[in-house]
Amino acid sequence: MAEIYELPSFQTEINELIKKGKNVGLNLFIVTGTKPNWSEFKNHLHLESEDGQLTNSKWTFYETPNYERLFPNLVKECRNYFLSQFSVQNTNETTIEHFRKLWTHQYLKNKNWIESGNQDVSWFQSFSSDNPNVMFLGASPRLELEIESIKTLRKNFTIFACDTSLGFLLSKGVFPDYIVSFDSGRGTLFHFIMDLPKDIPIITWLGGSPYLFELPNPKILVNTGHPLDQILEHLFQITTNQKWPHYQNSSLNLLGMVLSVTASIKDRNFMMAGVSFISEQGKSHCNGTGYERYYLPQLHRKQSLESFTKRLYTGVRKGKNQIVWDELNNQKEMNKIHFVSELTPFDTNIGSNEKVKVKLHSFQGFPPKISDVAKWANQDPSGIIHTKTINTWLRFSPD
């Protein structure tokens, strides 16, 4: 209420709180009124932040029980305004709910594996180059129709291939420059059961499939913004003065991640193949994927492979896939994004230059101790890191 807020004693108490916050490195903002302007408040926070961005910030709304009891309508209204500005309410929540236990379990397992052996691990910072050609290869059935065009363009492009497409690409003699794999599910290993060249780097994250960390291939770890990644980013900054930037991927697929990690490349020319988000030619993916390796033993004359995999994609884009597809098409012209299938004989400016090497910027070294991560994780209010997990980390940590 304005009458209370304008009282000199109340103003004095607020100023003291703001001063105490600054002394410990906290910026305290006072929001007043029954209908705060949350949009203006959010812009104010952007201006106050060090880099002008809050992409790696996590927001949670709390209210005291007493305040909620005395002013239930005001609390409800403030919560609704807050969620509309600071909280993402979409399919990401379903993904988090399904995978959060697996993510934290594998984060610990992979981190211990890195520290226990001689692992070739890099902490990704950025890619850079001038006017390079970058190509992303998905695993839709369309990839089979585009493979000859890919072979023709291969020498002029830096290729990022999704893990699902590896079996088909290697069988056709196409060896990517980088493999991208972020899925934490156990099925990921079926995409890698092959004679994989040991020198191709794998771009992943610490919560990825543990099987990847057993491979001899170099690993490039990306900061995904997961709470544990945020903790490591902070600890790297204060202990080693190393910057480990966060890369957003709102699309929640590998194409979105490659677009994000290569966005810093100057005048990037981005080409795509094997990307459709729908089933084609009566199947959901190209030949040679891990799905085939997994389902083949279960096939018989009355049960086809397509009957197992048709649930992965349908003949119609919908939900998240449709949103990603629409956003992709909206960005095509502005960000120099092209489909291999759309190329014509008149597109002589695409892929005609000699290949320009994409330069990787990263740093080496092991992450902080598990005990350090666990102590910081204990302060995370997101609920992604379970209390039992934190206690296990602290109990079995060597320090």
C-alpha positions in Angstrom: 0.0 0.0 0.0 1.2 3.5 -0.9 0.5 4.8 2.6 2.9 2.2 4.2 5.5 2.5 1.5 5.8 6.3 1.8 6.3 6.2 5.6 9.8 7.5 6.5 10.5 4.5 8.8 9.6 2.1 6.0 11.8 4.0 3.5 14.7 3.9 6.0 14.3 0.1 6.5 14.3 -0.4 2.7 17.4 1.7 2.2 19.2 -0.3 4.9 18.3 -3.6 3.2 19.5 -2.3 -0.1 22.8 -1.2 1.5 23.3 -4.6 3.2 22.6 -6.4 -0.1 25.3 -4.4 -1.9 27.8 -5.2 0.8 27.4 -8.9 0.1 27.2 -8.5 -3.7 23.4 -8.6 -4.1 21.2 -6.0 -5.9 17.9 -5.6 -4.2 15.0 -4.1 -6.2 11.8 -3.0 -4.5 8.6 -3.6 -6.5 5.5 -1.7 -5.2 1.9 -1.3 -6.0 -1.0 -3.7 -6.5 -0.1 -4.0 -10.3 3.6 -3.8 -10.8 4.9 -3.2 -14.3 6.8 -6.5 -14.6 7.9 -5.8 -18.2 9.5 -2.5 -17.1 11.1 -4.3 -14.1 12.6 -6.9 -16.4 14.1 -4.3 -18.7 15.6 -2.6 -15.6 17.2 -5.8 -14.6 18.7 -6.2 -18.1 20.3 -2.7 -17.8 21.7 -3.5 -14.4 23.3 -6.8 -15.4 27.0 -6.8 -16.2 26.7 -7.9 -19.8 23.2 -6.6 -20.6 21.7 -10.1 -20.8 20.0 -12.4 -18.4 20.1 -15.5 -20.6 21.6 -17.6 -17.9 19.5 -16.4 -15.0 16.9 -18.6 -13.2 13.9 -17.0 -11.6 11.7 -18.3 -8.9 8.7 -16.7 -7.2 8.5 -17.0 -3.4 6.0 -15.5 -0.9 5.9 -15.8 2.8 3.0 -17.8 4.3 1.8 -14.9 6.3 1.8 -12.5 3.3 -0.1 -15.1 1.2 -2.7 -15.5 4.0 -3.2 -11.7 4.4 -3.1 -10.8 0.7 -4.1 -13.9 -1.3 -5.5 -12.0 -4.3 -2.4 -9.7 -4.6 -0.1 -12.7 -4.3 -2.0 -14.6 -7.0 -1.9 -11.6 -9.4 1.8 -11.0 -8.8 2.5 -14.6 -9.4 0.7 -14.6 -12.7 2.5 -11.4 -13.9 5.8 -12.9 -12.7 5.3 -16.2 -14.6 4.4 -14.4 -17.8 7.7 -12.4 -17.8 10.3 -14.6 -16.1 9.2 -18.2 -16.3 9.0 -20.4 -19.5 5.8 -22.3 -19.6 6.2 -24.8 -22.5 7.2 -28.3 -23.4 10.5 -27.6 -21.7 8.9 -28.3 -18.4 7.7 -31.7 -19.5 11.3 -32.5 -20.7 12.7 -31.4 -17.4 10.2 -33.5 -15.4 11.0 -36.6 -17.4 14.8 -36.3 -17.5 15.9 -34.4 -14.4 16.9 -37.4 -12.4 18.8 -39.0 -15.3 20.6 -35.7 -16.0 21.9 -35.3 -12.4 22.9 -39.0 -12.2 24.9 -38.9 -15.4 26.4 -35.5 -14.6 28.1 -37.0 -11.6 29.0 -40.2 -13.4 30.6 -38.4 -16.4 32.4 -35.9 -14.2 34.0 -38.7 -12.2 34.9 -40.6 -15.4 36.7 -37.5 -16.7 38.7 -37.0 -13.5 39.7 -40.7 -13.2 41.2 -41.2 -16.6 43.2 -39.5 -19.4 40.3 -37.9 -21.2 40.6 -35.5 -24.1 38.1 -32.9 -23.0 37.6 -29.3 -24.0 35.3 -26.7 -22.4 33.6 -25.0 -25.4 33.8 -21.2 -25.7 33.0 -20.4 -29.4 33.6 -21.1 -33.0 35.0 -18.4 -35.2 35.8 -17.8 -38.9 35.2 -15.3 -41.7 32.6 -16.2 -44.3 32.7 -20.0 -43.8 30.3 -22.6 -45.1 28.7 -24.6 -42.3 26.4 -27.6 -42.9 24.2 -29.5 -40.4 23.1 -33.0 -41.3 20.0 -34.4 -39.7 18.6 -37.9 -39.9 15.3 -37.6 -41.7 14.6 -40.0 -44.7 15.3 -37.0 -46.9 19.0 -37.4 -46.2 19.1 -40.5 -48.5 17.9 -38.3 -51.4 20.4 -35.5 -50.6 23.5 -37.6 -50.0 24.9 -37.1 -53.5 24.6 -33.3 -53.3 26.3 -33.5 -49.9 29.2 -35.4 -51.4 29.5 -32.8 -54.1 29.6 -29.9 -51.5 31.6 -31.8 -48.8 35.0 -30.3 -49.5 33.7 -26.7 -49.2 31.8 -27.2 -45.9 32.5 -27.7 -42.2 30.0 -30.5 -41.3 28.2 -30.9 -38.0 26.3 -34.2 -38.0 23.7 -35.4 -35.5 24.5 -38.7 -33.8 21.4 -40.4 -35.4 22.7 -39.9 -38.9 26.2 -41.4 -38.3 25.4 -44.9 -39.5 24.1 -43.8 -42.9 26.8 -41.1 -43.4 29.7 -43.4 -42.7 28.3 -46.1 -45.0 28.3 -43.6 -47.8 31.8 -42.3 -47.1 30.8 -39.0 -45.6 32.9 -38.2 -42.5 31.7 -35.1 -40.6 34.0 -32.6 -38.9 32.0 -32.7 -35.7 29.4 -35.1 -34.2 26.6 -33.5 -32.1 25.0 -35.6 -29.3 23.1 -34.2 -26.4 20.4 -36.8 -25.7 20.9 -38.4 -22.3 18.8 -41.5 -23.0 20.4 -44.9 -23.0 19.4 -45.4 -26.6 22.1 -43.0 -27.7 24.7 -45.7 -27.6 23.0 -47.6 -30.4 23.8 -44.7 -32.8 27.5 -45.2 -32.0 27.8 -49.0 -32.3 29.9 -48.9 -35.5 33.5 -48.4 -36.5 33.7 -44.7 -35.7 36.8 -42.8 -36.6 38.6 -41.9 -33.4 39.6 -38.4 -34.5 36.1 -36.9 -35.0 35.3 -34.6 -32.0 31.9 -35.1 -30.2 30.1 -32.0 -29.1 28.0 -32.9 -26.0 27.5 -31.9 -22.3 28.3 -33.4 -19.0 24.7 -34.8 -18.6 24.9 -36.6 -21.9 25.1 -40.3 -22.5 27.9 -41.9 -20.4 28.8 -44.2 -23.3 30.2 -41.1 -25.2 32.8 -40.6 -22.4 34.1 -44.1 -22.9 34.9 -43.4 -26.5 38.4 -42.3 -27.4 37.1 -39.4 -29.5 37.8 -35.9 -28.2 34.8 -34.4 -26.3 33.8 -30.7 -26.5 31.5 -29.8 -23.5 28.9 -27.1 -24.0 27.4 -25.0 -21.2 23.6 -25.8 -21.6 22.4 -23.6 -18.7 21.4 -26.6 -16.6 21.8 -25.7 -12.9 24.9 -27.8 -12.6 26.4 -26.1 -15.7 25.7 -22.7 -14.1 27.5 -23.8 -11.0 30.5 -25.0 -13.0 30.5 -21.8 -15.0 30.6 -19.7 -11.8 33.4 -21.9 -10.2 35.5 -21.7 -13.4 35.1 -17.9 -13.3 36.2 -17.4 -9.7 38.8 -20.1 -9.5 40.5 -20.1 -12.9 39.2 -16.9 -14.4 38.0 -19.0 -17.4 34.9 -17.9 -19.3 32.5 -20.8 -20.0 29.6 -19.1 -21.9 26.1 -20.4 -21.8 24.4 -21.4 -25.1 20.6 -21.3 -25.3 18.7 -23.8 -27.3 15.0 -23.0 -27.1 14.2 -25.4 -29.9 15.4 -28.4 -27.8 16.9 -30.2 -30.8 20.3 -30.7 -32.2 19.8 -28.3 -35.1 19.0 -25.5 -32.7 22.1 -26.2 -30.7 24.3 -26.1 -33.8 22.7 -22.8 -34.9 23.4 -21.5 -31.4 27.1 -22.5 -31.0 28.0 -21.3 -34.6 26.1 -18.0 -34.3 29.3 -16.1 -33.4 30.8 -17.0 -36.8 31.1 -13.9 -39.0 29.0 -14.0 -42.2 28.1 -17.7 -41.6 26.5 -19.5 -44.6 24.4 -22.2 -43.0 23.3 -25.2 -45.0 21.0 -28.1 -43.9 20.2 -31.5 -45.1 18.2 -34.4 -43.6 15.9 -31.9 -41.7 12.1 -32.2 -41.9 10.6 -33.1 -38.5 8.1 -35.4 -40.3 8.0 -39.0 -41.5 8.8 -39.4 -45.2 8.8 -42.4 -47.6 6.9 -44.4 -45.0 9.6 -44.1 -42.3 10.7 -41.7 -39.6 14.5 -41.7 -40.1 17.1 -42.5 -42.8 18.7 -46.0 -43.0 21.5 -47.1 -40.7 20.3 -45.4 -37.5 20.5 -46.8 -33.9 16.7 -47.3 -34.1 17.3 -50.0 -36.7 20.0 -51.7 -34.6 17.7 -51.7 -31.6 14.5 -52.9 -33.3 15.9 -55.3 -35.8 16.0 -58.3 -33.4 12.3 -57.8 -32.7 11.1 -57.8 -36.3 9.1 -60.7 -37.9 7.0 -61.1 -41.0 4.0 -59.5 -39.3 5.9 -56.6 -37.6 7.8 -54.1 -39.8 10.4 -51.6 -38.7 8.1 -48.7 -39.6 5.5 -50.0 -37.1 8.0 -49.5 -34.3 9.4 -46.1 -35.4 6.3 -44.4 -36.7 5.6 -43.0 -33.3 8.8 -40.9 -33.4 7.5 -38.7 -36.2 4.2 -38.5 -38.1 3.3 -37.3 -41.5 2.3 -33.9 -40.1 4.3 -31.4 -38.1 2.7 -30.5 -34.9 3.4 -29.1 -31.4 7.0 -28.2 -30.8 8.2 -29.5 -34.2 5.8 -27.1 -36.0 7.0 -24.2 -33.9 10.7 -25.0 -34.6 9.9 -25.4 -38.3 8.2 -22.0 -38.5 11.0 -20.2 -36.6 13.5 -21.8 -38.9 11.8 -20.6 -42.1 11.4 -17.1 -40.6 15.2 -17.0 -40.0 16.3 -18.4 -43.3 16.8 -15.2 -45.3 18.1 -13.0 -42.4 20.6 -15.6 -41.2 21.7 -17.1 -44.6 20.2 -20.5 -43.9 19.6 -22.8 -46.9 18.3 -26.3 -47.5 20.4 -28.5 -49.8 17.2 -29.7 -51.4 16.4 -26.1 -52.5 19.7 -25.6 -54.4 19.5 -25.0 -58.1 22.2 -24.9 -60.8 22.0 -21.1 -60.5 23.1 -21.1 -56.9 26.8 -20.8 -57.8 27.6 -18.6 -54.9 26.8 -21.4 -52.4 29.6 -23.9 -51.8 31.7 -22.7 -54.7 34.5 -21.2 -52.5 37.3 -23.3 -51.1 36.5 -24.6 -47.6 37.2 -22.0 -44.9 38.3 -23.7 -41.6 36.1 -23.1 -38.6 38.3 -22.4 -35.6 37.4 -23.9 -32.2 37.9 -21.7 -29.1 38.0 -23.7 -25.8 40.0 -24.3 -22.7 41.3 -27.5 -21.0 41.4 -28.7 -17.4 39.2 -30.5 -15.0 36.1 -29.0 -13.4 36.0 -28.2 -9.7 35.7 -31.0 -7.1 32.3 -32.8 -6.7 32.2 -31.5 -3.1 32.3 -27.9 -4.4 29.6 -28.6 -6.9 27.4 -30.3 -4.3 27.7 -27.4 -1.9 26.6 -24.9 -4.5 23.9 -27.2 -5.8 22.4 -27.3 -2.3 21.5 -23.6 -2.8 19.7 -24.3 -6.1 15.9 -23.9 -5.7 14.9 -25.3 -9.1 14.1 -28.8 -7.8 16.1 -30.3 -10.7 18.8 -31.5 -8.3 17.3 -33.8 -5.8 18.4 -33.5 -2.1 19.3 -37.2 -2.0 21.6 -36.7 -5.0 23.4 -33.8 -3.2 23.8 -35.8 0.0 25.2 -38.7 -2.0 27.7 -36.4 -3.7 28.9 -35.0 -0.3 29.1 -38.4 1.3 31.2 -40.1 -1.4 33.2 -37.0 -2.4 36.9 -37.6 -1.6 37.2 -34.1 -0.2 
